[in-house]
Amino acid sequence: MSERPAALDRLLGHIADNLPDDQDGITTPSEKIAALEQASTDRAADLIAPIEAKVRAAKAQERADYREATLRIAAHHLRTTIFRTVYEDTGQKAAEGVQRAADALLGMVGITPPEPDSSLADLTRIPVARSVRYIVRGAPEVPDEYNETRTIAPTELTLTYRATPDSHLGRVHAYVKGWWMQDGARVHAEAVGRYFTGDPTHWPAWLAAEARLHDPDSPS
């Protein structure tokens, strides 16, 4: 049994036979039907195009509004909380740098960012780790990894937390950067560093405590 009734075939044939010939030489029924379908598709595209343009414009405006709001909130936070903290810790000169950073953020409000790269629309991003990096002062010295007569006086600490444990680094690893010390004196002017990996219970106690302090998986 045919899936399409013969009467429908006759009706379509009759419509195709009675379509006017076109000036491009389209005369067969199948060519006429194909041309009619293409014309319908083109017409639909013309009707949809203004709607698509309005949607794109609305999304662009929404992104701009969110961006401006974020910049203004960040600038306000710098001018209030961060400025006060930096002023109390390091004085007026450093706090003025915070003020300039806030001004720079507000200056970005009027700058139009580039449109997203359409070629990256299908790019898959799977975050595997997050890091926190900060200056430290007064932290205990840590042993140098390769020279037992020397230590490292920490000046900067980077803690990296992985979503899943790495076979070599573990779930969290640390990088302590600082001055190379020997007999209480700095060995030379260049900073050095050491990685701490694996189980934090085997790290210096203060460093393990820092790792717990910033761990996103630790209960608050």
C-alpha positions in Angstrom: 0.0 0.0 0.0 1.4 3.4 -0.9 2.1 5.8 2.0 0.7 8.7 0.0 -2.8 8.5 -1.5 -2.9 8.6 -5.3 -5.5 11.4 -5.1 -2.9 13.6 -3.3 -0.4 12.9 -6.1 -2.9 13.9 -8.7 -3.7 17.1 -6.8 0.0 18.0 -6.5 0.5 17.3 -10.2 -2.5 19.4 -11.1 -1.1 22.4 -9.0 2.3 22.0 -10.6 0.9 21.8 -14.1 -1.1 25.0 -13.6 1.8 27.0 -12.1 2.8 29.8 -14.6 6.0 29.2 -16.5 8.8 31.4 -15.2 11.2 33.5 -17.2 14.2 31.4 -16.1 13.1 28.4 -18.0 11.5 26.5 -15.1 8.8 24.5 -16.7 8.7 21.0 -15.2 6.4 20.3 -12.3 9.3 19.4 -9.9 11.2 22.6 -10.9 8.1 24.7 -10.3 7.4 23.1 -6.8 11.1 23.5 -5.9 11.0 27.2 -6.9 7.9 27.7 -4.9 9.4 26.1 -1.8 12.6 28.2 -2.2 10.5 31.4 -2.5 8.6 30.5 0.6 11.9 29.8 2.5 13.3 33.1 1.3 10.2 35.0 2.4 10.3 33.3 5.9 14.0 34.3 6.2 13.1 37.9 5.3 10.4 38.0 8.0 12.6 36.4 10.7 15.7 38.6 10.0 14.4 41.7 11.8 13.3 39.6 14.8 16.8 38.0 15.0 18.4 41.4 14.8 16.3 42.7 17.7 17.2 39.6 19.8 20.9 40.1 19.2 20.6 43.8 20.0 18.8 43.0 23.3 21.4 40.4 24.3 24.2 42.8 23.5 22.5 45.5 25.7 22.0 43.0 28.5 25.7 42.1 28.4 26.6 45.8 28.5 24.3 46.4 31.4 25.7 43.5 33.4 29.3 44.6 32.6 28.7 48.2 33.7 27.0 47.1 36.9 29.9 44.7 37.7 32.5 47.3 37.1 30.7 49.9 39.3 30.3 47.4 42.1 34.0 46.4 41.9 35.1 50.0 41.9 32.9 50.8 44.9 34.3 47.8 46.8 37.9 49.0 46.0 37.1 52.5 47.2 35.5 51.4 50.4 36.5 48.0 51.9 39.8 47.5 50.1 41.0 51.1 50.4 40.4 51.1 54.1 42.1 47.8 54.6 45.2 48.7 52.5 45.4 52.1 54.2 45.5 50.5 57.7 48.0 47.9 56.6 50.4 49.7 54.4 49.6 53.4 54.5 48.4 56.3 52.3 50.7 55.6 49.3 49.5 52.1 48.7 45.9 53.1 49.3 46.2 55.7 46.6 47.1 52.8 44.2 43.8 51.2 45.2 42.0 54.4 44.4 43.6 54.6 41.0 42.6 51.0 40.3 39.0 51.9 41.1 39.2 54.9 38.8 40.5 52.6 36.0 37.6 50.3 36.4 35.1 53.1 36.1 37.0 54.3 33.0 36.3 50.9 31.4 32.5 51.5 31.6 32.5 53.5 28.4 34.7 51.0 26.5 32.8 48.6 24.3 34.3 45.1 24.7 34.7 42.9 21.6 31.9 40.7 20.6 32.2 37.0 21.5 34.1 35.0 18.9 31.4 32.9 17.2 34.0 30.3 16.2 34.3 29.5 20.0 30.6 29.0 20.5 30.9 25.2 20.8 34.1 25.3 22.8 33.9 23.0 25.8 35.5 24.3 29.0 35.9 21.9 31.9 37.5 23.6 35.0 39.9 21.3 36.7 41.5 23.5 39.4 41.3 26.9 41.1 44.2 28.8 42.7 44.7 31.6 45.2 47.9 33.6 45.3 48.9 36.2 47.8 51.8 38.0 49.5 52.8 36.8 52.9 54.7 38.5 55.7 56.1 36.9 58.8 55.5 33.3 57.8 58.0 30.7 59.1 60.9 29.7 56.9 60.5 26.4 55.0 63.4 23.9 54.3 65.0 24.1 51.0 64.2 21.0 49.0 67.8 20.3 47.7 70.1 22.1 50.2 69.6 21.1 53.8 71.8 24.0 55.0 69.4 26.6 53.5 65.8 27.7 54.0 63.3 29.8 52.2 61.8 32.9 53.9 58.3 33.1 52.3 57.2 36.3 50.5 54.4 34.8 48.3 52.2 31.8 48.4 50.2 30.1 45.7 47.7 27.3 46.7 46.0 25.3 43.9 43.0 23.1 44.5 42.1 20.5 41.9 38.5 19.2 41.3 39.9 15.6 41.5 43.3 14.4 42.9 46.2 14.4 40.5 48.4 11.2 40.7 51.5 13.2 41.4 50.3 16.5 42.9 47.4 15.3 45.0 44.2 17.3 45.3 46.0 20.4 46.6 49.5 21.7 46.1 51.4 24.8 47.2 54.2 26.9 45.9 56.2 28.9 48.4 58.2 31.7 46.9 60.7 33.7 48.9 64.3 34.5 49.8 67.0 31.9 50.0 68.4 32.0 53.5 71.4 30.6 55.3 72.5 31.2 58.8 69.9 33.9 59.2 71.1 35.9 56.2 69.8 36.2 52.6 72.0 34.2 50.2 71.4 36.4 47.1 69.0 38.9 45.7 67.0 36.5 43.5 63.9 34.8 44.8 63.6 31.1 44.8 60.7 28.7 45.5 59.5 25.2 46.4 56.5 23.1 45.6 54.7 21.1 48.3 52.5 18.3 47.0 50.7 15.2 48.3 49.2 15.0 51.8 49.2 18.4 53.5 49.7 16.7 56.9 53.3 16.2 55.9 53.8 19.9 55.1 54.9 22.5 57.6 52.1 23.1 60.0 51.5 26.7 59.1 51.4 25.9 55.4 48.9 23.1 55.9 46.7 25.5 57.9 46.8 28.0 55.1 45.7 25.3 52.7 42.8 24.5 54.9 41.9 28.1 55.3 41.3 28.7 51.5 40.1 25.2 50.6 36.8 25.6 48.7 35.8 22.1 49.8 36.3 22.8 53.5 33.0 23.4 55.5 32.5 27.0 56.2 
